[in-house]
Amino acid sequence: MEQQSIRISIADRYYPLKIAISDEEKIRAAAKIINEKVDLYKKRYINRDTQDALSMALLQFVIRLIESEQKEESNQIIDELQNLDTLLDEYIKVNIS
């Protein structure tokens, strides 16, 4: 996997990163989204510093991650229940009908 060095800016700080070339677009997009959220919170809470804006953005992103994981777990449970339902239907057709 070919690596490259890039610099990204998050909340007015620059971070040098060594990344896979294939990850650059994703990393830059993530930094852009983070910066947009931080800017939103800085405008919304004028008397707070950048650290507070970063913390609020991070909290929002983690909440979304948890919700996404819970939804995925629910989808897996639904899939398993549907498989069980199919197996029960087949069993009933073969053994009870």
N, CA, C and O atoms as a MOPAC input file, in Angstrom:
PM7 MOZYME 1SCF
protein

 N      0.84900 1    -1.16700 1     0.00000 1
 C      0.00000 1     0.00000 1     0.00000 1
 C      0.90200 1     1.24000 1     0.00000 1
 O      1.73600 1     1.42700 1     0.88600 1
 N      0.71100 1     2.06100 1    -1.00000 1
 C      1.54800 1     3.24700 1    -1.14200 1
 C      1.09500 1     4.33900 1    -0.17800 1
 O     -0.09600 1     4.62200 1    -0.05000 1
 N      2.06900 1     4.94300 1     0.49600 1
 C      1.80300 1     5.97400 1     1.50300 1
 C      2.17100 1     7.35200 1     0.96400 1
 O      2.99300 1     7.49100 1     0.05900 1
 N      1.53900 1     8.35800 1     1.54800 1
 C      1.89900 1     9.73600 1     1.23000 1
 C      1.71200 1    10.59200 1     2.46900 1
 O      0.96400 1    10.23300 1     3.37800 1
 N      2.38800 1    11.71300 1     2.50000 1
 C      2.26500 1    12.65600 1     3.60600 1
 C      1.34500 1    13.79100 1     3.19000 1
 O      1.47600 1    14.35200 1     2.10200 1
 N      0.40800 1    14.12100 1     4.08000 1
 C     -0.47600 1    15.26000 1     3.84100 1
 C     -0.56200 1    16.07800 1     5.11600 1
 O     -0.17000 1    15.61900 1     6.18900 1
 N     -1.07500 1    17.28300 1     4.99300 1
 C     -1.36700 1    18.12800 1     6.15400 1
 C     -2.83900 1    18.47700 1     6.10000 1
 O     -3.34800 1    18.94100 1     5.07900 1
 N     -3.50900 1    18.24800 1     7.20700 1
 C     -4.91200 1    18.65300 1     7.26800 1
 C     -5.07300 1    19.67400 1     8.37700 1
 O     -4.30300 1    19.70700 1     9.33700 1
 N     -6.07700 1    20.49400 1     8.22500 1
 C     -6.38300 1    21.51100 1     9.22000 1
 C     -7.68800 1    21.14300 1     9.89900 1
 O     -8.70600 1    20.91600 1     9.24500 1
 N     -7.64200 1    21.08800 1    11.21800 1
 C     -8.84600 1    20.86100 1    12.00900 1
 C     -8.86300 1    21.90600 1    13.10800 1
 O     -7.94600 1    21.98200 1    13.92700 1
 N     -9.91900 1    22.71300 1    13.11700 1
 C    -10.10000 1    23.75200 1    14.13500 1
 C     -8.86100 1    24.64300 1    14.24100 1
 O     -8.34100 1    24.88800 1    15.33000 1
 N     -8.41300 1    25.11200 1    13.10100 1
 C     -7.28900 1    26.06300 1    13.02400 1
 C     -5.95200 1    25.49000 1    13.47500 1
 O     -5.03900 1    26.24600 1    13.80500 1
 N     -5.82600 1    24.19600 1    13.49400 1
 C     -4.54000 1    23.55300 1    13.77700 1
 C     -4.21200 1    22.61900 1    12.62300 1
 O     -5.09600 1    21.99800 1    12.03200 1
 N     -2.93400 1    22.53300 1    12.31600 1
 C     -2.49900 1    21.67400 1    11.21600 1
 C     -1.88300 1    20.39600 1    11.76400 1
 O     -1.13100 1    20.40500 1    12.73900 1
 N     -2.22700 1    19.30400 1    11.10400 1
 C     -1.74800 1    17.99600 1    11.52200 1
 C     -1.11500 1    17.28200 1    10.33300 1
 O     -1.77100 1    17.06300 1     9.31400 1
 N      0.16600 1    16.91800 1    10.46100 1
 C      0.79100 1    16.12900 1     9.39700 1
 C      0.39900 1    14.66200 1     9.57500 1
 O      0.45500 1    14.12200 1    10.67900 1
 N      0.01100 1    14.04000 1     8.49000 1
 C     -0.39300 1    12.63600 1     8.53300 1
 C      0.30600 1    11.86800 1     7.42500 1
 O      0.53600 1    12.39400 1     6.33600 1
 N      0.63800 1    10.63100 1     7.71100 1
 C      1.14000 1     9.72200 1     6.68500 1
 C      0.03200 1     8.70300 1     6.46000 1
 O     -0.32600 1     7.94500 1     7.36200 1
 N     -0.50200 1     8.69600 1     5.25100 1
 C     -1.70300 1     7.91400 1     4.97200 1
 C     -1.54900 1     7.11900 1     3.68100 1
 O     -0.65900 1     7.38000 1     2.87100 1
 N     -2.42600 1     6.15600 1     3.51300 1
 C     -2.52000 1     5.45400 1     2.23300 1
 C     -3.11400 1     6.42300 1     1.21300 1
 O     -4.04100 1     7.17200 1     1.51800 1
 N     -2.57300 1     6.39600 1     0.01900 1
 C     -3.04900 1     7.30600 1    -1.02800 1
 C     -4.56100 1     7.15800 1    -1.22400 1
 O     -5.25800 1     8.14500 1    -1.46100 1
 N     -5.05000 1     5.95300 1    -1.12700 1
 C     -6.48200 1     5.70500 1    -1.33900 1
 C     -7.36400 1     6.32600 1    -0.25300 1
 O     -8.57200 1     6.45700 1    -0.44600 1
 N     -6.77800 1     6.71000 1     0.88500 1
 C     -7.54900 1     7.28800 1     1.98700 1
 C     -7.60400 1     8.81200 1     1.96900 1
 O     -8.33900 1     9.40800 1     2.75600 1
 N     -6.84200 1     9.45000 1     1.08800 1
 C     -6.73700 1    10.91500 1     1.14100 1
 C     -8.08700 1    11.61500 1     1.00400 1
 O     -8.41000 1    12.49700 1     1.80100 1
 N     -8.85800 1    11.24000 1     0.02600 1
 C    -10.14400 1    11.90700 1    -0.20000 1
 C    -11.05700 1    11.77400 1     1.01700 1
 O    -11.71500 1    12.73100 1     1.42400 1
 N    -11.08400 1    10.57800 1     1.58600 1
 C    -11.92200 1    10.31400 1     2.75700 1
 C    -11.46900 1    11.15100 1     3.95900 1
 O    -12.30100 1    11.70600 1     4.67700 1
 N    -10.16100 1    11.24100 1     4.17600 1
 C     -9.62500 1    11.99100 1     5.31100 1
 C     -9.88600 1    13.48100 1     5.14400 1
 O    -10.26500 1    14.15700 1     6.10100 1
 N     -9.68800 1    13.99000 1     3.94600 1
 C     -9.94700 1    15.41600 1     3.70300 1
 C    -11.43900 1    15.73200 1     3.85600 1
 O    -11.80000 1    16.78800 1     4.37600 1
 N    -12.28800 1    14.83600 1     3.41300 1
 C    -13.73300 1    15.03500 1     3.57200 1
 C    -14.11800 1    15.02700 1     5.05000 1
 O    -14.94600 1    15.82800 1     5.48300 1
 N    -13.51800 1    14.12200 1     5.81900 1
 C    -13.79400 1    14.06000 1     7.25700 1
 C    -13.35400 1    15.34800 1     7.94000 1
 O    -14.08500 1    15.88700 1     8.77100 1
 N    -12.16800 1    15.84500 1     7.59900 1
 C    -11.67500 1    17.09400 1     8.19000 1
 C    -12.59900 1    18.25200 1     7.84200 1
 O    -12.85200 1    19.12400 1     8.67300 1
 N    -13.09800 1    18.26000 1     6.61900 1
 C    -14.01300 1    19.33000 1     6.20200 1
 C    -15.29900 1    19.29300 1     7.02400 1
 O    -15.77900 1    20.33200 1     7.47800 1
 N    -15.84800 1    18.11400 1     7.21100 1
 C    -17.08200 1    17.97100 1     7.99300 1
 C    -16.84500 1    18.40200 1     9.43700 1
 O    -17.67100 1    19.10400 1    10.02100 1
 N    -15.72700 1    17.98600 1    10.00800 1
 C    -15.39700 1    18.38400 1    11.38100 1
 C    -15.31000 1    19.90100 1    11.47300 1
 O    -15.89300 1    20.50100 1    12.37600 1
 N    -14.58900 1    20.52500 1    10.54600 1
 C    -14.43300 1    21.97800 1    10.57100 1
 C    -15.76800 1    22.69800 1    10.42500 1
 O    -15.99500 1    23.72400 1    11.06600 1
 N    -16.64600 1    22.16900 1     9.59000 1
 C    -17.96900 1    22.78000 1     9.43700 1
 C    -18.75600 1    22.71700 1    10.73900 1
 O    -19.40600 1    23.69100 1    11.11900 1
 N    -18.70200 1    21.57900 1    11.42600 1
 C    -19.40600 1    21.45000 1    12.71100 1
 C    -18.79800 1    22.36600 1    13.77000 1
 O    -19.51800 1    23.00800 1    14.53500 1
 N    -17.47200 1    22.42200 1    13.80800 1
 C    -16.80300 1    23.29000 1    14.78000 1
 C    -17.19300 1    24.73900 1    14.52500 1
 O    -17.49700 1    25.47500 1    15.46300 1
 N    -17.18800 1    25.15200 1    13.26500 1
 C    -17.58700 1    26.52600 1    12.92900 1
 C    -19.02700 1    26.79800 1    13.34100 1
 O    -19.34000 1    27.87600 1    13.84500 1
 N    -19.90200 1    25.82400 1    13.12600 1
 C    -21.29400 1    25.97400 1    13.52700 1
 C    -21.40600 1    26.21000 1    15.03000 1
 O    -22.12600 1    27.10900 1    15.46600 1
 N    -20.69800 1    25.40700 1    15.82300 1
 C    -20.76100 1    25.56300 1    17.27700 1
 C    -20.07500 1    26.84100 1    17.74500 1
 O    -20.50300 1    27.44000 1    18.73200 1
 N    -19.02900 1    27.26600 1    17.06200 1
 C    -18.37200 1    28.52400 1    17.42600 1
 C    -19.30800 1    29.70700 1    17.19000 1
 O    -19.29700 1    30.67200 1    17.95400 1
 N    -20.11100 1    29.63300 1    16.14300 1
 C    -21.08000 1    30.69700 1    15.86800 1
 C    -22.25700 1    30.63300 1    16.83500 1
 O    -22.77800 1    31.66200 1    17.26600 1
 N    -22.66300 1    29.42600 1    17.16500 1
 C    -23.81400 1    29.24500 1    18.04500 1
 C    -23.48500 1    29.64300 1    19.48700 1
 O    -24.32600 1    30.21000 1    20.18500 1
 N    -22.28000 1    29.35000 1    19.92400 1
 C    -21.86100 1    29.64200 1    21.30200 1
 C    -20.66000 1    30.57900 1    21.25500 1
 O    -19.51900 1    30.14600 1    21.41200 1
 N    -20.92000 1    31.84100 1    21.04100 1
 C    -19.88000 1    32.83800 1    20.79500 1
 C    -18.90000 1    32.97100 1    21.96000 1
 O    -17.71100 1    33.18800 1    21.72500 1
 N    -19.34500 1    32.85000 1    23.16900 1
 C    -18.47900 1    33.04900 1    24.33800 1
 C    -17.64800 1    31.81900 1    24.69400 1
 O    -16.93800 1    31.82800 1    25.69900 1
 N    -17.72400 1    30.78100 1    23.90200 1
 C    -16.97200 1    29.55500 1    24.17300 1
 C    -15.73400 1    29.50100 1    23.29200 1
 O    -15.66600 1    30.15800 1    22.25300 1
 N    -14.75800 1    28.71100 1    23.72000 1
 C    -13.53300 1    28.61100 1    22.91700 1
 C    -13.61900 1    27.44100 1    21.93200 1
 O    -14.60700 1    26.70800 1    21.89600 1
 N    -12.57300 1    27.29200 1    21.14900 1
 C    -12.53500 1    26.25900 1    20.11500 1
 C    -12.62700 1    24.86200 1    20.71500 1
 O    -13.24900 1    23.97700 1    20.12700 1
 N    -12.02100 1    24.65600 1    21.86900 1
 C    -12.07800 1    23.34400 1    22.52400 1
 C    -13.52300 1    22.94700 1    22.82500 1
 O    -13.90300 1    21.78900 1    22.65100 1
 N    -14.32300 1    23.91200 1    23.27600 1
 C    -15.73200 1    23.62100 1    23.53900 1
 C    -16.46000 1    23.24100 1    22.24800 1
 O    -17.26900 1    22.31400 1    22.23400 1
 N    -16.16700 1    23.96200 1    21.17000 1
 C    -16.79500 1    23.65500 1    19.88200 1
 C    -16.38300 1    22.26400 1    19.39900 1
 O    -17.21300 1    21.51000 1    18.89300 1
 N    -15.10000 1    21.92700 1    19.55600 1
 C    -14.62600 1    20.58500 1    19.19100 1
 C    -15.32600 1    19.51300 1    20.02200 1
 O    -15.72400 1    18.47300 1    19.49700 1
 N    -15.47200 1    19.76900 1    21.30700 1
 C    -16.11900 1    18.79600 1    22.19300 1
 C    -17.56800 1    18.56600 1    21.79200 1
 O    -18.03500 1    17.42700 1    21.76900 1
 N    -18.27800 1    19.63900 1    21.47600 1
 C    -19.67700 1    19.50000 1    21.07200 1
 C    -19.79300 1    18.76800 1    19.73100 1
 O    -20.68300 1    17.93800 1    19.54600 1
 N    -18.89100 1    19.08000 1    18.79900 1
 C    -18.89500 1    18.38300 1    17.51000 1
 C    -18.61100 1    16.89700 1    17.71600 1
 O    -19.28000 1    16.04700 1    17.12800 1
 N    -17.63200 1    16.58800 1    18.54100 1
 C    -17.28400 1    15.19800 1    18.82800 1
 C    -18.46400 1    14.46300 1    19.45900 1
 O    -18.76700 1    13.32800 1    19.09200 1
 N    -19.12400 1    15.11600 1    20.40500 1
 C    -20.28500 1    14.51000 1    21.04500 1
 C    -21.35900 1    14.17500 1    20.01100 1
 O    -21.94000 1    13.09000 1    20.04000 1
 N    -21.61900 1    15.10600 1    19.10300 1
 C    -22.62700 1    14.87100 1    18.07600 1
 C    -22.23800 1    13.70400 1    17.16800 1
 O    -23.08100 1    12.87300 1    16.83100 1
 N    -20.96400 1    13.63900 1    16.77200 1
 C    -20.52100 1    12.55600 1    15.89500 1
 C    -20.61000 1    11.19600 1    16.59000 1
 O    -20.99400 1    10.20800 1    15.96500 1
 N    -20.26400 1    11.13800 1    17.85700 1
 C    -20.31500 1     9.86200 1    18.57800 1
 C    -21.76400 1     9.42500 1    18.79100 1
 O    -22.07200 1     8.23500 1    18.71900 1
 N    -22.64600 1    10.37800 1    19.05100 1
 C    -24.06700 1    10.03400 1    19.17300 1
 C    -24.56600 1     9.41300 1    17.87400 1
 O    -25.27500 1     8.40700 1    17.89400 1
 N    -24.19500 1    10.01300 1    16.74300 1
 C    -24.59400 1     9.45000 1    15.44300 1
 C    -23.99900 1     8.05800 1    15.23400 1
 O    -24.66500 1     7.17000 1    14.70200 1
 N    -22.76000 1     7.86900 1    15.64700 1
 C    -22.11800 1     6.56400 1    15.51700 1
 C    -22.86600 1     5.51200 1    16.33200 1
 O    -23.12500 1     4.41200 1    15.84400 1
 N    -23.20900 1     5.85000 1    17.56500 1
 C    -23.94200 1     4.92000 1    18.43000 1
 C    -25.29600 1     4.58800 1    17.81700 1
 O    -25.69800 1     3.42500 1    17.79000 1
 N    -26.00300 1     5.60700 1    17.32400 1
 C    -27.30500 1     5.36300 1    16.69500 1
 C    -27.16600 1     4.45700 1    15.47700 1
 O    -27.99300 1     3.57400 1    15.25100 1
 N    -26.12500 1     4.68100 1    14.70600 1
 C    -25.88100 1     3.85900 1    13.51800 1
 C    -25.58500 1     2.41000 1    13.90700 1
 O    -26.08600 1     1.47600 1    13.28000 1
 N    -24.77000 1     2.23200 1    14.94600 1
 C    -24.45700 1     0.87700 1    15.41100 1
 C    -25.70200 1     0.18100 1    15.93400 1
 O    -25.90400 1    -1.00700 1    15.68300 1
 N    -26.54400 1     0.92100 1    16.66600 1
 C    -27.76900 1     0.32700 1    17.19100 1
 C    -28.71000 1    -0.06200 1    16.05600 1
 O    -29.36400 1    -1.10400 1    16.11200 1
 N    -28.77500 1     0.77800 1    15.02800 1
 C    -29.62400 1     0.47000 1    13.87900 1
 C    -29.11300 1    -0.77400 1    13.16600 1
 O    -29.89700 1    -1.62600 1    12.74700 1
 N    -27.78900 1    -0.87400 1    13.03000 1
 C    -27.21000 1    -2.04500 1    12.37100 1
 C    -27.48900 1    -3.31000 1    13.17900 1
 O    -27.79500 1    -4.35800 1    12.61100 1
 N    -27.38200 1    -3.20800 1    14.51500 1
 C    -27.70200 1    -4.36000 1    15.36200 1
 C    -29.15800 1    -4.75900 1    15.18700 1
 O    -29.47700 1    -5.94500 1    15.10200 1
 N    -30.04200 1    -3.76700 1    15.13300 1
 C    -31.46600 1    -4.04800 1    14.93700 1
 C    -31.69800 1    -4.73300 1    13.60500 1
 O    -32.48600 1    -5.67400 1    13.51400 1
 N    -31.01300 1    -4.26200 1    12.56900 1
 C    -31.15600 1    -4.88200 1    11.25100 1
 C    -30.67400 1    -6.32700 1    11.26600 1
 O    -31.28000 1    -7.19000 1    10.63100 1
 N    -29.58300 1    -6.59700 1    11.99000 1
 C    -29.08500 1    -7.96600 1    12.08700 1
 C    -30.08700 1    -8.85400 1    12.81500 1
 O    -30.30800 1    -9.99900 1    12.42000 1
 N    -30.68500 1    -8.33100 1    13.86700 1
 C    -31.68300 1    -9.10000 1    14.61900 1
 C    -32.89000 1    -9.38800 1    13.73300 1
 O    -33.41700 1   -10.50000 1    13.73300 1
 N    -33.32300 1    -8.38100 1    12.97700 1
 C    -34.45800 1    -8.57600 1    12.06900 1
 C    -34.13000 1    -9.63900 1    11.03200 1
 O    -34.96900 1   -10.49000 1    10.73500 1
 N    -32.92900 1    -9.60400 1    10.47800 1
 C    -32.51400 1   -10.61800 1     9.50100 1
 C    -32.53000 1   -12.01200 1    10.11700 1
 O    -32.99500 1   -12.96800 1     9.49700 1
 N    -32.01900 1   -12.12100 1    11.33700 1
 C    -31.99900 1   -13.42400 1    12.00900 1
 C    -33.41500 1   -13.92200 1    12.28400 1
 O    -33.70100 1   -15.10900 1    12.12900 1
 N    -34.29800 1   -13.01500 1    12.69200 1
 C    -35.68500 1   -13.40700 1    12.93200 1
 C    -36.37000 1   -13.84400 1    11.64300 1
 O    -37.15100 1   -14.79600 1    11.64200 1
 N    -36.08000 1   -13.15500 1    10.55400 1
 C    -36.65500 1   -13.55400 1     9.26800 1
 C    -36.15100 1   -14.93600 1     8.85000 1
 O    -36.91100 1   -15.74200 1     8.31400 1
 N    -34.87000 1   -15.20500 1     9.09800 1
 C    -34.32400 1   -16.53500 1     8.79900 1
 C    -34.99700 1   -17.60600 1     9.64500 1
 O    -35.33300 1   -18.68000 1     9.14600 1
 N    -35.19300 1   -17.31100 1    10.92300 1
 C    -35.89000 1   -18.26100 1    11.79500 1
 C    -37.31800 1   -18.49000 1    11.32400 1
 O    -37.80600 1   -19.62000 1    11.32700 1
 N    -37.98300 1   -17.42200 1    10.92300 1
 C    -39.34800 1   -17.53300 1    10.42100 1
 C    -39.40200 1   -18.43400 1     9.18900 1
 O    -40.30000 1   -19.26600 1     9.05800 1
 N    -38.44800 1   -18.26600 1     8.30200 1
 C    -38.37200 1   -19.10700 1     7.10000 1
 C    -38.14900 1   -20.56700 1     7.47900 1
 O    -38.79600 1   -21.46100 1     6.93400 1
 N    -37.23200 1   -20.80300 1     8.41200 1
 C    -36.96700 1   -22.17300 1     8.85900 1
 C    -38.19900 1   -22.79600 1     9.50300 1
 O    -38.50500 1   -23.96600 1     9.27000 1
 N    -38.90400 1   -22.01300 1    10.31300 1
 C    -40.12500 1   -22.52400 1    10.94100 1
 C    -41.18800 1   -22.84000 1     9.89900 1
 O    -41.86100 1   -23.86700 1     9.98900 1
 N    -41.34300 1   -21.97000 1     8.91800 1
 C    -42.30800 1   -22.23100 1     7.84400 1
 C    -41.98400 1   -23.53600 1     7.12600 1
 O    -42.87300 1   -24.34500 1     6.86300 1
 N    -40.71100 1   -23.73400 1     6.81200 1
 C    -40.29400 1   -24.96400 1     6.12900 1
 C    -40.54600 1   -26.18500 1     7.01400 1
 O    -41.01600 1   -27.21500 1     6.53300 1
 N    -40.23800 1   -26.07200 1     8.29000 1
 C    -40.45300 1   -27.17800 1     9.22100 1
 C    -41.93900 1   -27.53300 1     9.29500 1
 O    -42.31600 1   -28.70500 1     9.26200 1
 N    -42.76500 1   -26.50600 1     9.39600 1
 C    -44.21100 1   -26.73300 1     9.49000 1
 C    -44.73200 1   -27.40800 1     8.22000 1
 O    -45.54400 1   -28.33100 1     8.29400 1
 N    -44.26900 1   -26.95400 1     7.06900 1
 C    -44.71900 1   -27.54000 1     5.79800 1
 C    -44.33700 1   -29.01000 1     5.69600 1
 O    -45.12400 1   -29.83300 1     5.22800 1
 N    -43.12600 1   -29.33600 1     6.13700 1
 C    -42.63100 1   -30.70600 1     6.01300 1
 C    -43.20200 1   -31.60800 1     7.09800 1
 O    -43.55600 1   -32.75200 1     6.81200 1
 N    -43.30000 1   -31.14300 1     8.30300 1
 C    -43.62500 1   -32.00900 1     9.43600 1
 C    -45.06300 1   -31.92600 1     9.92900 1
 O    -45.53300 1   -32.84700 1    10.59700 1
 N    -45.75800 1   -30.86700 1     9.62200 1
 C    -47.09500 1   -30.72400 1    10.18700 1
 C    -48.17600 1   -30.79300 1     9.11000 1
 O    -49.27500 1   -31.27800 1     9.37900 1
 N    -47.90100 1   -30.33900 1     7.95100 1
 C    -48.93100 1   -30.31600 1     6.89400 1
 C    -49.27300 1   -31.68300 1     6.38800 1
 O    -50.11900 1   -31.82000 1     5.50400 1

